[in-house]
Amino acid sequence: MKPITPTTFITGLLLLFFVATFIKAMILKKQKDLFFFKLTEANGFCNKIREELKDLHDKHNKTKQFKATLSVAELTTQLQKSRLSAQASAATNSIPEKYSFVHSLIKKKMDSNEIASILAISSHEAEQLVTLSKLGQAR
């Protein structure tokens, strides 16, 4: 048997080092591929959740709009009572319902511009209604 020379020993060590490095590189590549797969899967899940959240947000906004429209319709309906009921209440010397309604909006801290927007009237008319409702409540 021949003794191992330093060159043979170093060559053997280098070969062993390269084999170990190659094996480690293959393991790291498999881990990278696995992480990439998991990341892609998580990204798809996030996109799905994002779409569902957007749909819920849209539904919420539509519901909110509907409620606002319904509220405006209710206010408009209350203001469009028949003239007979307004005349009947005037005959009994009570405050007209329209002024009472405007007064209730004032109590909710609404200014004349907001009242005009809700009632779909001019701001000048709303200011007049605010003044008249205050006069009517002073009685």
GILIN-V350569 format. One record per pair of residues at least 24 apart in sequence whose ideal C-beta (glycine too) atoms are under 10 Angstrom apart, sorted by sequence separation. I is the first residue (numbers start at 0). J is the second residue. D is the distance in whole Angstrom. If there is no record, write none. Layout:
# GILIN-V350569
((I	J	D) (I	J	D))
This chain:
# GILIN-V350569
((101	125	8) (104	128	9) (105	129	6) (104	129	9) (74	100	8) (77	103	10) (101	127	10) (102	128	9) (101	128	5) (102	129	8) (105	132	7) (100	128	9) (101	129	6) (104	132	9) (105	133	8) (101	130	10) (102	131	9) (103	132	9) (74	104	8) (98	128	7) (101	131	8) (102	132	4) (106	136	10) (97	128	7) (98	129	9) (101	132	4) (102	133	7) (105	136	9) (98	130	10) (100	132	8) (101	133	9) (98	131	6) (99	132	7) (102	135	7) (97	131	9) (98	132	4) (101	135	9) (102	136	5) (97	132	8) (98	133	9) (101	136	10) (95	131	9) (98	134	8) (99	135	7) (94	131	9) (95	132	9) (98	135	4) (99	136	8) (94	132	8) (97	135	10) (98	136	8) (78	117	9) (74	114	10) (78	118	6) (94	134	9) (95	135	7) (77	118	10) (78	119	9) (94	135	4) (75	117	9) (78	120	9) (93	135	9) (94	136	7) (74	117	6) (75	118	7) (74	118	7) (75	119	7) (94	138	7) (71	116	9) (74	119	9) (93	138	9) (71	117	6) (92	138	9) (70	117	8) (71	118	9) (71	119	8) (78	128	10))
